């Protein structure tokens, strides 16, 4: 197991009883581990001809912005409701422990822009699926999705309804 993987810690019963939360803050706090995780996530996308990295709130912002910088692309935030200042598109999604909504600015990406969707964890796949819908509504060309790690057994991979690759740096 690599250094960054060993720093991911389990937090039981967060944010609700019965949920085992995978906390990546120790990875982010360690400069070497953070750099190694971002480098590993970037590697498959170096020659993908990306125009933008699309990061999902909130930890997808951290990883996505670092990846965008490393890959030489722009960064586009996908946020929870009411946090983007201009006109938005919205998409509802289901979580392991409830429901929510994601939004993107209507002018965030021009049609045909090659975008990579980034989030920290693939669990049920709801947030990635919602981001994919939003990008399709904008006419973006989805190059794929990258997550720091995948939690197997929650059906998330099956919800990635796209021909583009969905790559996880690690799995639990």
C-alpha positions as CSV (number, residue, x, y, z in Angstrom):
1,X,0.0,0.0,0.0
2,X,1.3,3.4,-0.9
3,X,1.9,6.1,1.6
4,X,-1.1,8.2,0.7
5,X,-3.4,5.1,0.9
6,X,-2.3,4.3,4.4
7,X,-3.3,7.8,5.5
8,X,-7.0,7.4,4.6
9,X,-8.8,6.9,7.9
10,X,-12.1,5.3,8.7
11,X,-14.6,7.4,10.7
12,X,-17.6,5.2,11.8
13,X,-21.1,6.7,12.0
14,X,-20.4,9.8,10.0
15,X,-22.3,11.7,8.7
16,X,-25.1,9.3,10.0
17,X,-25.2,6.1,12.0
18,X,-24.2,3.1,10.0
19,X,-22.0,5.0,7.5
20,X,-18.3,4.3,7.5
21,X,-16.7,7.5,6.2
22,X,-13.4,7.4,4.4
23,X,-11.5,10.6,5.6
24,X,-8.9,11.9,3.2
25,X,-7.9,15.0,5.3
26,X,-4.7,13.2,6.6
27,X,-3.7,12.7,2.9
28,X,-4.3,16.3,2.1
29,X,-2.3,17.4,5.2
30,X,0.8,15.5,4.2
31,X,2.5,17.3,1.3
32,X,4.3,14.2,-0.1
33,X,1.2,12.0,0.1
34,X,-1.0,14.7,-1.4
35,X,1.5,15.2,-4.3
36,X,1.7,11.4,-4.9
37,X,-2.1,11.0,-4.9
38,X,-2.6,13.8,-7.4
39,X,0.2,12.5,-9.6
40,X,-1.3,9.1,-9.6
41,X,-4.7,10.5,-10.5
42,X,-3.2,12.6,-13.3
43,X,-1.1,10.0,-14.9
44,X,-3.8,8.3,-17.2
45,X,-5.0,11.7,-18.4
46,X,-1.7,13.4,-19.4
47,X,-2.3,12.9,-23.1
48,X,-6.1,13.1,-23.1
49,X,-6.3,16.6,-24.7
50,X,-8.3,18.0,-21.9
51,X,-9.8,21.5,-21.9
52,X,-11.0,21.4,-18.3
53,X,-11.1,19.5,-15.1
54,X,-14.6,19.5,-13.5
55,X,-14.4,19.1,-9.7
56,X,-17.4,18.1,-7.6
57,X,-18.0,19.9,-4.3
58,X,-16.3,19.8,-2.0
59,X,-13.3,17.5,-1.9
60,X,-13.4,17.1,-5.7
61,X,-12.5,20.9,-5.7
62,X,-9.3,20.2,-3.8
63,X,-8.2,17.2,-6.0
64,X,-9.6,18.7,-9.2
65,X,-7.9,22.0,-8.9
66,X,-4.6,20.4,-8.2
67,X,-5.1,18.1,-11.2
68,X,-6.1,21.0,-13.4
69,X,-2.9,22.8,-12.5
70,X,-0.8,19.7,-13.1
71,X,-2.5,18.9,-16.4
72,X,-2.4,22.5,-17.6
73,X,-6.1,22.9,-18.0
74,X,-8.8,25.2,-16.6
75,X,-10.9,24.2,-13.6
76,X,-14.8,24.2,-13.4
77,X,-16.6,23.8,-10.1
78,X,-19.8,21.7,-9.8
79,X,-21.5,22.9,-6.6
80,X,-24.4,22.2,-4.3
81,X,-27.5,24.5,-4.7
82,X,-27.3,28.2,-4.2
83,X,-23.5,28.6,-4.2
84,X,-22.8,29.7,-7.8
85,X,-23.4,33.4,-8.6
86,X,-24.6,33.2,-12.2
87,X,-27.3,31.3,-14.0
88,X,-27.0,27.5,-13.5
89,X,-28.2,24.1,-14.7
90,X,-29.3,21.7,-11.9
91,X,-29.4,17.9,-11.4
92,X,-30.8,16.0,-8.5
93,X,-29.0,12.8,-7.3
94,X,-29.3,10.2,-4.6
95,X,-26.6,9.6,-1.9
96,X,-25.9,6.6,0.3
97,X,-27.7,8.5,3.1
98,X,-30.1,10.9,1.3
99,X,-30.6,13.2,-1.7
100,X,-29.0,16.4,-2.9
101,X,-28.5,18.5,-6.1
102,X,-25.5,19.7,-8.1
103,X,-25.3,22.8,-10.2
104,X,-23.0,24.2,-12.9
105,X,-22.9,27.6,-14.5
106,X,-24.7,27.4,-17.9
107,X,-21.7,28.9,-19.6
108,X,-19.0,26.9,-17.7
109,X,-17.9,24.9,-20.8
110,X,-18.3,25.6,-24.5
111,X,-19.9,22.8,-26.5
112,X,-17.3,20.1,-27.5
113,X,-14.9,21.0,-24.6
114,X,-13.1,17.9,-23.4
115,X,-13.7,17.6,-19.7
116,X,-12.5,15.2,-17.0
117,X,-14.9,14.8,-14.0
118,X,-13.1,14.5,-10.6
119,X,-14.3,13.6,-7.2
120,X,-12.7,12.1,-4.1
121,X,-14.7,8.9,-3.6
122,X,-16.9,6.7,-5.8
123,X,-19.5,5.1,-3.5
124,X,-23.0,5.0,-4.9
125,X,-22.1,7.0,-8.0
126,X,-24.8,9.6,-7.6
127,X,-22.6,12.7,-7.7
128,X,-20.6,11.4,-10.7
129,X,-23.8,10.5,-12.5
130,X,-25.3,14.0,-11.8
131,X,-22.1,15.7,-13.0
132,X,-22.2,13.6,-16.2
133,X,-25.8,14.7,-16.9
134,X,-24.8,18.4,-16.4
135,X,-21.9,18.1,-18.7
136,X,-24.0,16.4,-21.4
137,X,-26.5,19.2,-21.1
138,X,-23.7,21.7,-21.9
139,X,-22.6,19.7,-24.9
140,X,-19.2,18.9,-23.4
141,X,-17.2,15.9,-24.5
142,X,-16.7,13.8,-21.4
143,X,-13.2,12.3,-21.5
144,X,-13.8,10.3,-18.3
145,X,-13.9,10.5,-14.6
146,X,-11.2,10.2,-12.0
147,X,-11.6,9.4,-8.3
148,X,-9.1,9.1,-5.5
149,X,-10.7,5.8,-4.4
150,X,-13.6,3.6,-5.0
151,X,-15.7,1.9,-2.3
152,X,-16.6,-1.4,-3.8
153,X,-20.0,-3.0,-3.3
154,X,-22.1,0.1,-3.4
155,X,-22.9,0.0,-7.1
156,X,-21.2,3.3,-8.0
157,X,-19.3,2.0,-11.0
158,X,-22.5,0.7,-12.6
159,X,-24.1,4.1,-12.5
160,X,-21.3,5.6,-14.7
161,X,-23.5,5.6,-17.9
162,X,-20.8,6.7,-20.3
163,X,-18.4,5.0,-22.7
164,X,-15.5,7.0,-21.3
165,X,-13.3,5.5,-18.6
166,X,-13.9,5.8,-14.9
167,X,-10.6,5.4,-13.1
168,X,-9.9,5.0,-9.4
169,X,-6.4,5.5,-7.9
170,X,-7.3,2.9,-5.2
171,X,-10.2,0.7,-4.0
172,X,-11.5,-0.4,-0.6
